[in-house]
C-alpha cells in the first residue's frame, strides 16, 4: 500500500506563525496546476504499482482550489495510479474558504475526510495568530461540514498561546468535545525562525511565548482527551477509536508515499526525495538521498517514538539486523531506569508525560 500527498502552496494571506511553504497570492495558480499535472503523470512509476490507500491535499490552503480543479487532480490520480478500495481522501481547509455549496461539491468528488484549521474558538487568539476567520465562523463551518454529510472530520487547535490561559484552553476543548468530531490535531505554538510572529516578538510588537503555558495546556489536553474517550495515538494527534488519520499514520509506519507540489517530500522505502520550495523552480529542481541502514534506524526510532505503538524491537532486529536492536535496548536501559522511557515486552514507548521530551529521548537512542 502507499499514499499520495499534494501540496497546494496558495493562501489568501500568510498566518503570522506559519512555517510551511506558501504564497499569499493566486497569481501563479494556473501555471502551477499545469506543472502539478505533469508531475503527477511523469512520476507514475515512483510507487511501483502499489495501491494508493490515501490521498492528502495539504498546504497552504487547498480549499482555495475550485471543486472542478480538485476533481481534475483526482481524475489524474485515478487514471495513472491504482486506488485501493475505500481510499481515505483528505482535504485541509480554512474556515473562511468553506461554504455549503463547496462542501457538497467535495463530497460528490469522493473527498471523505476534512481537516479544518480552526486553531482557536476565541477571537483574541485568532487575532494574535492573524487568522482570517472569527470564532463564530469557526463554529459554523464545522456544523456545515456535518450537515453536508462529512463524518470523518479533524480540527486543528493551537495551545500555549500568550493570549490564552488554562480556563480559556479548557473552554476551547469544551467546544471541541461538544461538536462530537472524531479527530483532534493539537499543536504547541512554535516560533519558526522566519515567521512573521517571530519577527513581531523580536521587535516587541507581539506577546512572547512562554514554554510553561504550553506544558500546562498539554497536560490539560491529555487529561481531557482521555476523559472523553480519545486515543492519544501520536504526540499531536487524538482520535476516537478507529478514527486515526490513515494518511499520517502511514508516515509514522514507514509506508511509501509520493509527494507532489513545491516543498513536497516522497519516500519509497529506502530513499527520500523532495521538491524545491519555490514555485519558480518547482518541477525543475528535485533533490534526493538514499538512506543508509543507520539513517533508516534513526528515522524509524524518531517516528515510532511519536506514536502510542512505540518502537518494535523485533521489527528492528528483523528488518535492520541484530546490531541495531541490541544498540537500541542498550541505549534504552538508563532511560527506562530514569522514568523517561517505558517498556512492555518487545516495545519501547512514551507515556503522555514522557512525550513532552520525545526528541531528547529519540536522540539518546540514535545510532
N, C-alpha and C positions, 0 to 999 in steps of 0.2 A: 504494500500500500504506500501511498505518497500524498503530498499536499502541494497546493499552489498558493502563493502569496502574490498579490498585485498591489503595488504601491502607487496611490494616486496623490501626486505631490502638490495639490492646489488647496488653498484656503481663501476665505474672504478677507481674513486678517490674521496676523500672527499672534498667537497667545503668548503672554509675557514669559511663561515658564517653559515653553516648548523647546525641545532639543532635537526633534525629528526634522528631516529634510522636507521643506515645503516652501511654496511660493505664494505670497498673498496677492495673487492675480490669476486670472483665467486666460490671459492673452495667448499663451502657448498651448492651450488645451487641444486644439485640432491637430497641430503638428505632433504633440505628444501621443495622442490616440493612434495616429498612423504609425509612429515608431513603436508603440506598445504592441500593436497588432503584428508588426513584423517580427518583434522579439518572440512573441508567443508562438508564432509559426516556426521560426527558424530554430528554436530550441526544443522542438517536439520530441527529440530523442534523449533529452537530458535525464528523464526519469525511467528510461529503459523499458517503457511499456507498462510500468507498474500502475495499477488502477489508482485514480485520484479520488481520495475519500473526503478531502476538504479543500474548499476554495475560500480564500480570505481576502477581502478588499480592505486595505488599510491605508493610512495616510499620515499627514494631510487630512483632507475631508472628502472621502469617496462619495458621500451623498451630494456633492456638487455636480456629479455626473448625472445626466438625464437618464430616465429609465431605459430608453432605447439604446443609449450608449453603453450602459451596463449589460443590456441584453446582447448587444453585438459582441462584447468581450466574452460573455458566457457561451455564445454560439461558436466562437473560435475555439474555445477550450473543448467544447463537446465534439467539434469536428476533428481536432488534432490530438486529443488525449482520450484515454478510456476512463470515463467516470464510473466509479463504483456505485452499486445500488444505494439509494438513500444517502447521497453525499451531504455533508454539512457545508452550507454556503452562507458565509458571514459577511455582513457589510457594516463597517464603522460609520456612525452618523453623528452629526452635531444637531442638537435640538432646533436651532434656528433654520435648518435646512429641511425639516420634515413637515409633511402635510399629509392629510388623509389620502389624497389622490396619489401622491408619490409612494406612500406605503402600500397602497393597493397594487400599484404597478410593480413594486418589488416582489410582492407575494406572487403575482402572476408569472414572474420570471423564474420562480423557484428559489429565491432568496429565503432561507428559513431560519436565519439567526441574525439578530441585530445587536450591535454593541454600541450603546448610546453614551456619548461623552458628557454626562451631566456635571461631574466634578463637585458640585455642591448644590443643595436646595436653598441656599441663602444668598441674598443679593450682595452682601458685603464681601463674602468670599469670592463670588463671581467677578465682582469689580476688581478685586485685588489681582485675580488671575487674568484679567482682561478678556473674559469670555463675552461672546456676543449675545447670548440668551439671558433671560432673567429667571428667577425662581419659579414664577407662575408657568412660564413656557416649559421649564424643565419637567414639571409635573404633568402638564398637558400632553407632552409628546409621548410619555410612557403610556398614558391612557389611550392615545390614538393608536399606538402600536398594538396594544392588546385588543382594542376594538376592531382593528383590521384583521386580526387572526394570528398575530405573532405570539407564540407561546415561549419560544426559546429566546429570551431577552437577557442581555447583560448590561449592567450600568457601571460606569466608571465614577469613582469618588476619590477625592484627594484629601488626605489628612495631614496634620501637623502644620496647619495654616496659622499665621500670626493674627489673622482676623477672627479666629475662632477660639473656643475654649472647650473644656470637657462637656459642658452642658449642651453647647451647640452641636458638637460632634455626635453626641447621643441622639439629639433630635434629627440630625441627618440620617442616622441609622434607623431611627423610628420610622421615618418616612419611607425609607427603602423597604423595610420589612413589611410595612402596611401595604405596599404595592404588589406583594406576592410575585416578585420577579425571581427567577431561579438562579441567577448568577450575579456575583459582585466582583469587580476588579477594583481594589483599593490600593492606592499608592501614596507613600510619603512624599511630600513636596521636596523635590530635589532641585538644587540650583545647578543648571547646566552652565558650563563656562562662558558660552557666548549668547546666552539667552537675554532677552530684554529685561527680565526681572532681576537677574544677577547684576546687570549694569545699573538698574534703578536702585538696588540696595547699596551697591558700592558708592553711589552718588548721594545716598541719604534721602532718596525720593520714595522709597518703599520700606515697609516694616521688615526688619530682619527675621530670618527663620531660626527657630530655637529647636535644637535636636531633642530636648526633653519633652517638648509638646508632641513630637512625633512618637516617641516611646509611650507616652501616656495614651495617645489616641490608638496606637497599635494594640496595646493591652486591652483597651475597651472594645476594640473591633473584634479581637479573637474571642473574648468572653461572650459578647453579644451574638456573634455568629454561631458559636456552639450552642448557646441557649435557644437559638431559633432553628436548630437542626441543619446548619450549613457545615459542609466539609471544608476544612482548610487544606485544599489539595496542592497548593503552591504558595510560595511566600506572599504573593499579592492577590491570590485568587481564591474565592469561596463560592461554593455552589450547593444546591440541594442535591441529594443522591441522584446519580445518573445524568447530571447536567454539566459535567466538565466540558470546557472548550476542547472539542476533539482536535481542532487545528493546533492550538497552543500546546496541548498535551503531546502532540507528535514531535514538537521541537525538543521537549524535555526527554523524549524516549528515543532520540537519535533516528527518527524516521525520515527518509529523504524528502526533500521539498524543493520546488523551483520557485525562485523569486523573480518577478518581472517588474520593471519600472526603475527609475533612478533611486539609488541607495539600497535597492533590494538585494538580499543575500540568498544564496542557494547552497544546498548540501546534498551530496549524492551518496553519502555513507562513508566515504574516505577522503573527500576533498571539499573545499568550500570555494565559492566564487561570489563576487559582488560587483554591482554596477556602480559607476561613478555617481556621486551625489551632486549631480548637475544636469539640468535639462538640456543645456547646450552640448554636453558631452555624452548624454545618455545614448545607449545603443552603439557607442563607438569605443568606449573605454571600459573594459571588463578586466578585473584582477582576480587571481585565483591562487590557492595554495593547497598542496597535498599535506594531509595531516600525518605526522609521524605517530608510531604507537604511543609514545609518551604524551603527545598532544591529544590523541584520542582518549587516553586515560584521564588526563586533566579535565577535558571537556565533559566527559561522562560524569566525573565526580562533581563538577561545578553545577551541571544541570540537574542531576538526580537529587542532589542535596537540597535543592529548592522545593522539592515535592514531598508529599506525605508518604510516598512509596519508598523514598530513600535510595541508598546505594546497595545494589545486589552484589555481594562478594562472589557468589557463584558465577554470575554473569561475567564479571571481570576476569575470573580465572578461565572461564570457557572461551571468551571472545578475545582476550588480550594476553592471557598467559599467567602462570602462577607467580612470576616475579612481581607482577602488578598487584595481584590480590594480597600477596604476602606484605608488600610495601604498605598497602592501604590499611591492613589490620595492624601492622606495627605502629604506623603513624596515628592510628585512631585510639590506641590504648590510653595514652595520657589524657587525651581529650575526653574520653569516657570517664576516667577517674576524676577529672576536674568538673564533670557535670556539663560540659559544653557540647557533648555528643551522646546520642543514645544508641543502644544496640539490642536487637531482637533476632535471635537465631543468626541467619546469614545476612541480615540487613543493618545498615547504619543509617540513622535518620535524625532529624532535628525536631524537637517539640516546638510548640508555639513560641515560647520564650527564647529558645535557642536559635530560632530562625532569624532573630534580630541581628545575629552575628554570623550569618551563613557564609559571607565572603571570607571572613577571617578563618573560619573552620576549614573551608574548602582549601584555602591556601596552605594550611598545615598538612593537608592530605596529598597535595600535589606532588608530582614526581620531581 
